[in-house]
Amino acid sequence: MSDTIGFILITTGLVFDFFGCLGLLRLPDVYNRLQAATKCVTLGTFSIMAGVFAIFGFTAVGIKAILCGLFLLITSPTAAHALSRGAYRYGVKLWSGSVVDKYGEDVKRRE
């Protein structure tokens, strides 16, 4: 039973990773690409790690998979936030079709 759950989680993770990579190729600017990478790839890779844990259980491989997944859940959104904030402050422009710039409004309001 745990093998079936593990393979379902791994397959789900691969689908999310595929769509995250597709978003990196298809989306128009840095900020949208970071969103695709952060949400899809983080969830997909964590799902793969959870699937490995479901298959191997409380062995060395399973514990390492869960630790790597937890590390990924903590660091990936933090790194994407830092990258997007740095890109915005450096002057990387939003896509011309962008409708809302909440961060820019907050920066102007603080000045």
C-alpha positions in Angstrom: 0.0 0.0 0.0 2.8 2.5 0.9 4.5 1.7 -2.5 1.3 2.8 -4.3 1.0 6.0 -2.3 4.7 6.6 -2.9 4.4 6.2 -6.6 1.4 8.4 -6.8 3.2 11.1 -4.9 6.3 10.8 -7.1 4.1 11.0 -10.3 2.3 14.0 -8.9 5.7 15.6 -8.1 6.9 15.0 -11.6 3.8 16.6 -13.1 4.3 19.7 -10.9 8.0 19.9 -11.8 7.2 19.6 -15.5 4.7 22.5 -15.3 7.1 24.5 -13.3 9.8 24.0 -15.9 7.3 24.9 -18.6 6.5 28.1 -16.7 10.2 29.0 -16.7 10.3 28.7 -20.4 6.9 30.3 -21.3 6.3 33.1 -18.8 7.3 36.6 -19.9 9.5 38.1 -17.1 11.7 37.4 -14.2 9.0 37.8 -11.6 6.5 35.4 -13.3 9.3 32.9 -13.8 10.3 33.0 -10.2 6.6 32.4 -9.2 6.5 29.3 -11.4 9.8 28.0 -10.1 8.9 28.7 -6.5 5.4 27.3 -6.4 5.4 24.4 -8.9 9.0 23.2 -8.4 8.9 23.4 -4.6 5.6 21.5 -4.4 6.7 19.0 -7.0 10.1 18.3 -5.5 8.7 18.0 -2.0 6.0 15.6 -3.3 8.8 13.5 -4.9 10.7 13.5 -1.5 7.5 12.5 0.3 6.9 9.7 -2.2 10.5 8.4 -1.5 9.7 8.5 2.2 6.5 6.6 1.7 8.3 3.9 -0.2 11.4 3.6 2.0 9.8 4.5 5.4 12.0 5.3 8.4 15.3 4.1 6.9 18.3 6.3 6.1 17.0 7.0 2.6 13.5 8.0 3.9 14.8 10.3 6.6 17.2 12.0 4.2 14.4 12.5 1.7 12.1 14.2 4.3 15.0 16.4 5.6 15.8 17.5 2.1 12.1 18.2 1.4 11.8 20.3 4.6 14.9 22.2 3.7 13.5 22.9 0.3 10.2 24.1 1.7 12.0 26.6 3.9 14.8 27.8 1.5 13.1 28.0 -1.9 10.4 30.6 -1.1 12.9 32.6 0.9 15.5 32.6 -2.0 12.8 33.5 -4.6 11.7 36.4 -2.4 15.2 37.7 -2.1 15.9 37.3 -5.8 12.7 39.1 -6.8 13.3 41.9 -4.3 16.9 42.3 -5.5 15.8 42.3 -9.1 13.2 45.0 -8.5 15.6 47.2 -6.6 18.2 46.7 -9.3 15.7 48.0 -11.8 14.6 44.9 -13.7 11.3 46.0 -15.4 8.0 44.3 -15.1 6.4 42.8 -18.2 4.6 45.4 -20.2 1.3 43.5 -19.7 1.6 43.6 -15.9 -1.5 45.2 -14.3 -0.5 45.7 -10.6 2.8 46.6 -8.9 2.1 46.4 -5.2 5.7 46.3 -4.2 6.4 49.5 -6.2 3.4 51.2 -4.5 4.8 50.2 -1.1 8.2 51.5 -1.9 6.8 54.8 -3.1 4.6 55.1 0.0 7.6 54.7 2.3 9.7 57.4 0.6 
